[in-house]
Amino acid sequence: AYTRIGDSLSLLQLHVDAGEWPQAFQLLDKHPQFAGDVFVPYASWLALNDRFEEAQEAFRKANRPREALRMMEQLAANAVVTR
């Protein structure tokens, strides 16, 4: 339905909310203006799954370098606390 009415952002959001990353990235290829709407939640998902380097790269692709830095700072702080 979203495709028929041309609401690509809503369709993209459905894929993101469902964790359907391949479908989200496929749609993102056609609509790169929505990069932040995909890469920010993807980066969070990667971090939750202990894939921190990939998460950092996803934040960069979303043009969110501060979030990438903040995540690495938090990771370093957590490493110090657990020692």
C-alpha positions in Angstrom: 0.0 0.0 0.0 2.8 2.4 0.9 4.5 1.7 -2.5 1.3 2.5 -4.4 0.9 5.9 -2.7 4.6 6.7 -3.0 5.2 6.8 0.8 8.7 5.3 0.7 9.6 6.6 4.2 6.7 4.7 5.8 7.6 1.6 3.9 11.3 2.0 5.0 10.2 2.5 8.6 8.2 -0.7 8.5 11.3 -2.6 7.4 13.5 -0.9 10.1 10.9 -1.5 12.8 10.7 -5.2 11.9 14.5 -5.5 11.7 14.4 -6.4 8.1 17.7 -4.8 7.3 18.3 -6.3 3.8 14.9 -4.9 2.6 15.6 -1.6 4.3 18.9 -1.2 2.6 17.5 -2.3 -0.8 14.9 0.5 -0.5 17.6 2.9 0.8 19.5 2.4 -2.5 16.5 4.0 -4.3 16.0 6.7 -1.6 19.4 7.7 -0.2 17.9 10.8 1.4 16.6 8.5 4.2 20.1 7.3 5.2 19.7 8.5 8.8 16.4 6.8 9.1 18.0 3.4 8.4 21.6 3.7 9.6 20.9 5.2 13.1 18.6 2.3 14.2 20.8 -0.2 12.4 23.8 1.1 14.3 21.9 0.7 17.6 20.9 -2.8 16.6 24.6 -3.6 15.8 25.7 -2.2 19.1 23.1 -4.3 21.0 24.5 -7.3 19.2 28.1 -6.5 20.2 29.1 -5.5 16.7 30.6 -2.2 17.8 33.0 -1.5 14.9 30.1 -2.0 12.4 27.9 0.1 14.5 30.5 2.9 14.5 30.6 2.7 10.7 26.8 2.8 10.5 26.7 6.0 12.6 29.3 7.5 10.2 27.1 6.6 7.2 24.2 8.3 8.9 26.4 11.4 9.3 26.3 11.0 13.1 30.0 11.1 14.1 29.1 12.2 17.6 27.0 9.2 18.3 29.8 7.0 17.0 32.2 8.7 19.4 29.8 8.5 22.3 29.3 4.8 21.7 33.0 4.1 21.8 33.4 6.3 24.9 30.7 4.4 26.6 32.2 1.1 25.6 35.6 2.2 27.0 34.0 3.4 30.2 32.2 0.0 30.6 35.5 -1.8 30.0 37.1 0.1 32.8 34.2 -0.5 35.2 34.2 -4.2 34.6 37.9 -4.6 35.4 
